Amino acid sequence: MRKLLKTLPVLALMAIGFAACTDLCRDIDCTNGTCAEGICTCSDGYEKDGGNKCASLQSFYVGTHAINKTCAVGSTATDSITIDSMAGKKILIKGVETGIDIEAEVTSQTSFTIPEQYINGDTIEAFTGTATSSKISFTYKRKNGSLQTSCTISTK
């Protein structure tokens, strides 16, 4: 009995030691991030995808989207846009208007910025867009000399 009482503290310390050595990241694949204590921390340009994996910021936007488009002056019949991934955090929004594709930089799952750009002699002013899990929306202004139009695009 004395032997048992002497070994109990040793066994308790061993159990605590084994519990402390458990690798909480052993079965976690962060891909594009690092794991610490069972939690992924994503690398720059990546965010958690709803689970514990790191997805590229562009992946939340990429695809073909049906849209509603409203313009202050005139309107181009566009019923969808396609968003492609580019280098870094950039995306290309295709089909905004006939012959007008706009480059943007994704800042998070819920926002992106469009720098001022020049396309076919027109100026597209800088703006910010937003996104939710089911909708992407942005307003852009296109200028050509004294002519200016403003349009709002929202995915359906």
PyRosetta script that sets phi, psi and omega in degrees:
from pyrosetta import init, pose_from_sequence

init()
pose = pose_from_sequence("MRKLLKTLPVLALMAIGFAACTDLCRDIDCTNGTCAEGICTCSDGYEKDGGNKCASLQSFYVGTHAINKTCAVGSTATDSITIDSMAGKKILIKGVETGIDIEAEVTSQTSFTIPEQYINGDTIEAFTGTATSSKISFTYKRKNGSLQTSCTISTK")
pose.set_psi(1, -39.1)
pose.set_omega(1, 179.4)
pose.set_phi(2, -63.4)
pose.set_psi(2, -38.4)
pose.set_omega(2, 178.5)
pose.set_phi(3, -60.5)
pose.set_psi(3, -41.4)
pose.set_omega(3, -179.1)
pose.set_phi(4, -64.0)
pose.set_psi(4, -43.6)
pose.set_omega(4, 178.5)
pose.set_phi(5, -64.7)
pose.set_psi(5, -32.7)
pose.set_omega(5, 178.3)
pose.set_phi(6, -73.2)
pose.set_psi(6, -33.1)
pose.set_omega(6, -176.3)
pose.set_phi(7, -85.2)
pose.set_psi(7, -19.0)
pose.set_omega(7, -179.8)
pose.set_phi(8, -59.3)
pose.set_psi(8, -47.4)
pose.set_omega(8, 178.0)
pose.set_phi(9, -60.8)
pose.set_psi(9, -37.6)
pose.set_omega(9, 179.1)
pose.set_phi(10, -64.8)
pose.set_psi(10, -44.3)
pose.set_omega(10, 178.9)
pose.set_phi(11, -63.8)
pose.set_psi(11, -39.9)
pose.set_omega(11, 178.6)
pose.set_phi(12, -63.1)
pose.set_psi(12, -44.2)
pose.set_omega(12, 178.5)
pose.set_phi(13, -64.3)
pose.set_psi(13, -38.0)
pose.set_omega(13, 177.8)
pose.set_phi(14, -64.6)
pose.set_psi(14, -41.6)
pose.set_omega(14, 179.3)
pose.set_phi(15, -63.3)
pose.set_psi(15, -42.5)
pose.set_omega(15, 177.9)
pose.set_phi(16, -63.9)
pose.set_psi(16, -41.7)
pose.set_omega(16, 179.4)
pose.set_phi(17, -62.4)
pose.set_psi(17, -43.7)
pose.set_omega(17, 178.9)
pose.set_phi(18, -65.6)
pose.set_psi(18, -39.8)
pose.set_omega(18, 179.6)
pose.set_phi(19, -64.8)
pose.set_psi(19, -38.4)
pose.set_omega(19, -179.4)
pose.set_phi(20, -69.9)
pose.set_psi(20, -24.4)
pose.set_omega(20, -178.7)
pose.set_phi(21, -88.1)
pose.set_psi(21, -0.4)
pose.set_omega(21, -179.6)
pose.set_phi(22, -63.9)
pose.set_psi(22, 127.1)
pose.set_omega(22, 179.6)
pose.set_phi(23, -87.6)
pose.set_psi(23, 104.2)
pose.set_omega(23, -178.7)
pose.set_phi(24, -69.7)
pose.set_psi(24, -14.0)
pose.set_omega(24, -178.9)
pose.set_phi(25, -98.9)
pose.set_psi(25, -0.1)
pose.set_omega(25, -174.4)
pose.set_phi(26, -53.7)
pose.set_psi(26, -43.2)
pose.set_omega(26, -175.9)
pose.set_phi(27, -104.4)
pose.set_psi(27, 16.1)
pose.set_omega(27, -177.6)
pose.set_phi(28, -109.0)
pose.set_psi(28, 127.0)
pose.set_omega(28, 177.7)
pose.set_phi(29, -108.4)
pose.set_psi(29, 99.2)
pose.set_omega(29, -178.2)
pose.set_phi(30, -77.0)
pose.set_psi(30, -26.6)
pose.set_omega(30, -177.0)
pose.set_phi(31, 34.8)
pose.set_psi(31, 112.8)
pose.set_omega(31, -177.5)
pose.set_phi(32, 72.1)
pose.set_psi(32, 32.0)
pose.set_omega(32, 177.7)
pose.set_phi(33, -167.8)
pose.set_psi(33, -175.3)
pose.set_omega(33, 177.5)
pose.set_phi(34, -126.8)
pose.set_psi(34, 151.6)
pose.set_omega(34, -178.7)
pose.set_phi(35, -109.3)
pose.set_psi(35, 135.4)
pose.set_omega(35, 174.3)
pose.set_phi(36, -141.0)
pose.set_psi(36, 123.3)
pose.set_omega(36, 179.2)
pose.set_phi(37, 54.6)
pose.set_psi(37, 36.3)
pose.set_omega(37, 175.3)
pose.set_phi(38, 84.3)
pose.set_psi(38, 5.9)
pose.set_omega(38, -178.1)
pose.set_phi(39, -122.1)
pose.set_psi(39, 131.2)
pose.set_omega(39, 178.1)
pose.set_phi(40, -81.5)
pose.set_psi(40, 136.6)
pose.set_omega(40, 169.0)
pose.set_phi(41, -114.6)
pose.set_psi(41, 118.5)
pose.set_omega(41, -173.0)
pose.set_phi(42, -79.3)
pose.set_psi(42, 147.4)
pose.set_omega(42, 174.4)
pose.set_phi(43, -69.8)
pose.set_psi(43, 164.3)
pose.set_omega(43, 177.7)
pose.set_phi(44, -57.4)
pose.set_psi(44, 133.4)
pose.set_omega(44, -179.0)
pose.set_phi(45, 93.3)
pose.set_psi(45, 2.1)
pose.set_omega(45, -179.2)
pose.set_phi(46, -131.8)
pose.set_psi(46, 150.2)
pose.set_omega(46, 173.9)
pose.set_phi(47, -140.1)
pose.set_psi(47, 160.4)
pose.set_omega(47, 178.7)
pose.set_phi(48, -63.1)
pose.set_psi(48, 140.5)
pose.set_omega(48, -175.0)
pose.set_phi(49, -93.8)
pose.set_psi(49, 22.0)
pose.set_omega(49, -177.0)
pose.set_phi(50, 102.8)
pose.set_psi(50, -22.8)
pose.set_omega(50, 174.6)
pose.set_phi(51, -108.2)
pose.set_psi(51, -139.2)
pose.set_omega(51, 179.1)
pose.set_phi(52, -115.1)
pose.set_psi(52, 25.2)
pose.set_omega(52, 178.5)
pose.set_phi(53, -108.3)
pose.set_psi(53, 152.1)
pose.set_omega(53, 179.9)
pose.set_phi(54, -99.2)
pose.set_psi(54, 119.5)
pose.set_omega(54, 179.0)
pose.set_phi(55, -110.9)
pose.set_psi(55, 150.9)
pose.set_omega(55, 178.7)
pose.set_phi(56, -64.0)
pose.set_psi(56, 145.6)
pose.set_omega(56, 179.9)
pose.set_phi(57, -57.7)
pose.set_psi(57, -37.3)
pose.set_omega(57, -179.8)
pose.set_phi(58, -61.6)
pose.set_psi(58, -31.6)
pose.set_omega(58, -175.3)
pose.set_phi(59, -60.9)
pose.set_psi(59, -21.8)
pose.set_omega(59, 179.6)
pose.set_phi(60, -76.7)
pose.set_psi(60, -13.0)
pose.set_omega(60, -175.5)
pose.set_phi(61, -114.4)
pose.set_psi(61, -30.2)
pose.set_omega(61, -170.9)
pose.set_phi(62, -59.6)
pose.set_psi(62, 138.0)
pose.set_omega(62, 176.5)
pose.set_phi(63, 138.5)
pose.set_psi(63, 179.6)
pose.set_omega(63, 176.3)
pose.set_phi(64, -100.4)
pose.set_psi(64, 131.6)
pose.set_omega(64, -173.9)
pose.set_phi(65, -126.6)
pose.set_psi(65, 130.3)
pose.set_omega(65, 171.3)
pose.set_phi(66, -70.5)
pose.set_psi(66, 142.9)
pose.set_omega(66, -174.5)
pose.set_phi(67, -133.3)
pose.set_psi(67, 160.2)
pose.set_omega(67, 164.0)
pose.set_phi(68, -109.3)
pose.set_psi(68, 132.2)
pose.set_omega(68, -179.3)
pose.set_phi(69, -128.9)
pose.set_psi(69, 129.5)
pose.set_omega(69, 179.0)
pose.set_phi(70, -126.4)
pose.set_psi(70, 126.4)
pose.set_omega(70, 179.7)
pose.set_phi(71, -119.6)
pose.set_psi(71, 145.2)
pose.set_omega(71, 179.9)
pose.set_phi(72, -67.4)
pose.set_psi(72, -41.2)
pose.set_omega(72, 179.9)
pose.set_phi(73, -129.5)
pose.set_psi(73, 117.9)
pose.set_omega(73, 179.6)
pose.set_phi(74, 66.4)
pose.set_psi(74, 172.8)
pose.set_omega(74, 179.8)
pose.set_phi(75, -159.0)
pose.set_psi(75, 141.6)
pose.set_omega(75, 174.2)
pose.set_phi(76, -99.9)
pose.set_psi(76, 131.1)
pose.set_omega(76, -179.0)
pose.set_phi(77, -70.4)
pose.set_psi(77, 100.1)
pose.set_omega(77, 178.3)
pose.set_phi(78, -128.5)
pose.set_psi(78, 124.5)
pose.set_omega(78, -178.4)
pose.set_phi(79, -111.0)
pose.set_psi(79, -2.8)
pose.set_omega(79, 175.8)
pose.set_phi(80, -158.7)
pose.set_psi(80, 157.0)
pose.set_omega(80, 171.4)
pose.set_phi(81, -125.3)
pose.set_psi(81, 154.7)
pose.set_omega(81, 175.4)
pose.set_phi(82, -120.3)
pose.set_psi(82, 132.4)
pose.set_omega(82, 179.1)
pose.set_phi(83, -113.9)
pose.set_psi(83, 122.1)
pose.set_omega(83, 179.0)
pose.set_phi(84, -110.6)
pose.set_psi(84, 152.7)
pose.set_omega(84, 177.0)
pose.set_phi(85, -82.3)
pose.set_psi(85, 141.8)
pose.set_omega(85, 175.1)
pose.set_phi(86, -123.7)
pose.set_psi(86, -175.6)
pose.set_omega(86, -179.9)
pose.set_phi(87, -63.2)
pose.set_psi(87, 153.4)
pose.set_omega(87, 179.1)
pose.set_phi(88, 64.5)
pose.set_psi(88, -131.0)
pose.set_omega(88, -179.3)
pose.set_phi(89, -103.9)
pose.set_psi(89, 17.0)
pose.set_omega(89, -173.2)
pose.set_phi(90, -88.2)
pose.set_psi(90, 150.3)
pose.set_omega(90, 172.9)
pose.set_phi(91, -130.6)
pose.set_psi(91, 158.0)
pose.set_omega(91, 176.1)
pose.set_phi(92, -118.1)
pose.set_psi(92, 120.0)
pose.set_omega(92, 179.9)
pose.set_phi(93, -95.1)
pose.set_psi(93, 107.2)
pose.set_omega(93, -174.9)
pose.set_phi(94, -97.2)
pose.set_psi(94, 143.2)
pose.set_omega(94, 174.2)
pose.set_phi(95, 84.0)
pose.set_psi(95, 20.9)
pose.set_omega(95, 177.7)
pose.set_phi(96, -59.2)
pose.set_psi(96, -45.2)
pose.set_omega(96, 170.2)
pose.set_phi(97, -144.9)
pose.set_psi(97, 168.2)
pose.set_omega(97, 177.4)
pose.set_phi(98, -58.5)
pose.set_psi(98, 122.3)
pose.set_omega(98, 179.4)
pose.set_phi(99, 77.1)
pose.set_psi(99, 6.0)
pose.set_omega(99, -179.1)
pose.set_phi(100, -119.6)
pose.set_psi(100, 110.8)
pose.set_omega(100, 172.6)
pose.set_phi(101, -117.3)
pose.set_psi(101, 136.1)
pose.set_omega(101, -173.6)
pose.set_phi(102, -115.7)
pose.set_psi(102, 132.6)
pose.set_omega(102, 174.1)
pose.set_phi(103, -85.9)
pose.set_psi(103, 143.3)
pose.set_omega(103, 178.8)
pose.set_phi(104, -141.3)
pose.set_psi(104, 161.7)
pose.set_omega(104, 174.5)
pose.set_phi(105, -119.8)
pose.set_psi(105, 125.0)
pose.set_omega(105, -179.5)
pose.set_phi(106, -77.4)
pose.set_psi(106, 127.3)
pose.set_omega(106, 179.2)
pose.set_phi(107, -102.0)
pose.set_psi(107, -23.5)
pose.set_omega(107, 176.9)
pose.set_phi(108, -166.5)
pose.set_psi(108, -179.0)
pose.set_omega(108, 175.7)
pose.set_phi(109, -62.4)
pose.set_psi(109, -21.4)
pose.set_omega(109, -172.5)
pose.set_phi(110, -114.8)
pose.set_psi(110, 1.8)
pose.set_omega(110, 178.3)
pose.set_phi(111, -154.0)
pose.set_psi(111, 154.8)
pose.set_omega(111, 175.7)
pose.set_phi(112, -147.8)
pose.set_psi(112, 156.1)
pose.set_omega(112, 179.8)
pose.set_phi(113, -120.2)
pose.set_psi(113, 148.4)
pose.set_omega(113, 177.9)
pose.set_phi(114, -117.1)
pose.set_psi(114, 116.8)
pose.set_omega(114, 176.5)
pose.set_phi(115, -76.5)
pose.set_psi(115, 158.7)
pose.set_omega(115, 176.3)
pose.set_phi(116, -59.3)
pose.set_psi(116, 137.0)
pose.set_omega(116, 179.9)
pose.set_phi(117, -145.6)
pose.set_psi(117, 158.4)
pose.set_omega(117, -176.5)
pose.set_phi(118, -116.4)
pose.set_psi(118, 120.7)
pose.set_omega(118, -176.2)
pose.set_phi(119, -132.4)
pose.set_psi(119, 121.7)
pose.set_omega(119, 177.1)
pose.set_phi(120, 51.4)
pose.set_psi(120, 40.2)
pose.set_omega(120, 179.1)
pose.set_phi(121, 82.4)
pose.set_psi(121, -3.4)
pose.set_omega(121, 178.2)
pose.set_phi(122, -101.2)
pose.set_psi(122, 154.3)
pose.set_omega(122, 174.5)
pose.set_phi(123, -105.2)
pose.set_psi(123, 126.2)
pose.set_omega(123, 172.2)
pose.set_phi(124, -100.5)
pose.set_psi(124, 117.7)
pose.set_omega(124, -178.2)
pose.set_phi(125, -71.9)
pose.set_psi(125, 153.5)
pose.set_omega(125, 178.4)
pose.set_phi(126, -65.6)
pose.set_psi(126, 144.1)
pose.set_omega(126, 177.8)
pose.set_phi(127, -159.9)
pose.set_psi(127, 173.8)
pose.set_omega(127, 178.3)
pose.set_phi(128, -120.0)
pose.set_psi(128, 141.1)
pose.set_omega(128, 175.8)
pose.set_phi(129, -114.5)
pose.set_psi(129, 164.8)
pose.set_omega(129, -180.0)
pose.set_phi(130, -129.6)
pose.set_psi(130, 161.3)
pose.set_omega(130, 178.8)
pose.set_phi(131, -148.1)
pose.set_psi(131, 148.6)
pose.set_omega(131, 169.3)
pose.set_phi(132, -123.0)
pose.set_psi(132, -174.3)
pose.set_omega(132, 179.3)
pose.set_phi(133, -65.7)
pose.set_psi(133, -18.0)
pose.set_omega(133, -176.7)
pose.set_phi(134, -126.0)
pose.set_psi(134, -1.3)
pose.set_omega(134, -174.5)
pose.set_phi(135, -149.9)
pose.set_psi(135, 137.9)
pose.set_omega(135, 173.7)
pose.set_phi(136, -117.8)
pose.set_psi(136, 135.7)
pose.set_omega(136, 178.4)
pose.set_phi(137, -146.4)
pose.set_psi(137, 147.8)
pose.set_omega(137, 176.2)
pose.set_phi(138, -161.2)
pose.set_psi(138, 155.5)
pose.set_omega(138, 174.2)
pose.set_phi(139, -117.5)
pose.set_psi(139, 134.0)
pose.set_omega(139, 178.0)
pose.set_phi(140, -129.4)
pose.set_psi(140, 154.9)
pose.set_omega(140, 176.4)
pose.set_phi(141, -119.1)
pose.set_psi(141, 132.5)
pose.set_omega(141, 178.4)
pose.set_phi(142, -117.7)
pose.set_psi(142, 127.4)
pose.set_omega(142, -179.6)
pose.set_phi(143, -121.4)
pose.set_psi(143, 141.8)
pose.set_omega(143, 173.1)
pose.set_phi(144, -140.7)
pose.set_psi(144, 99.9)
pose.set_omega(144, -175.2)
pose.set_phi(145, 65.2)
pose.set_psi(145, -125.0)
pose.set_omega(145, -179.6)
pose.set_phi(146, -89.2)
pose.set_psi(146, -7.0)
pose.set_omega(146, 178.7)
pose.set_phi(147, -84.0)
pose.set_psi(147, 134.9)
pose.set_omega(147, 179.3)
pose.set_phi(148, -141.3)
pose.set_psi(148, 138.2)
pose.set_omega(148, 174.2)
pose.set_phi(149, -132.9)
pose.set_psi(149, 147.5)
pose.set_omega(149, 179.2)
pose.set_phi(150, -125.1)
pose.set_psi(150, 130.9)
pose.set_omega(150, -178.9)
pose.set_phi(151, -132.1)
pose.set_psi(151, 146.6)
pose.set_omega(151, 175.1)
pose.set_phi(152, -114.8)
pose.set_psi(152, 130.2)
pose.set_omega(152, 178.0)
pose.set_phi(153, -119.3)
pose.set_psi(153, 132.0)
pose.set_omega(153, 175.6)
pose.set_phi(154, -134.5)
pose.set_psi(154, 134.7)
pose.set_omega(154, 175.9)
pose.set_phi(155, -73.9)
pose.set_psi(155, 151.7)
pose.set_omega(155, -177.2)
pose.set_phi(156, -83.9)
pose.dump_pdb("model.pdb")
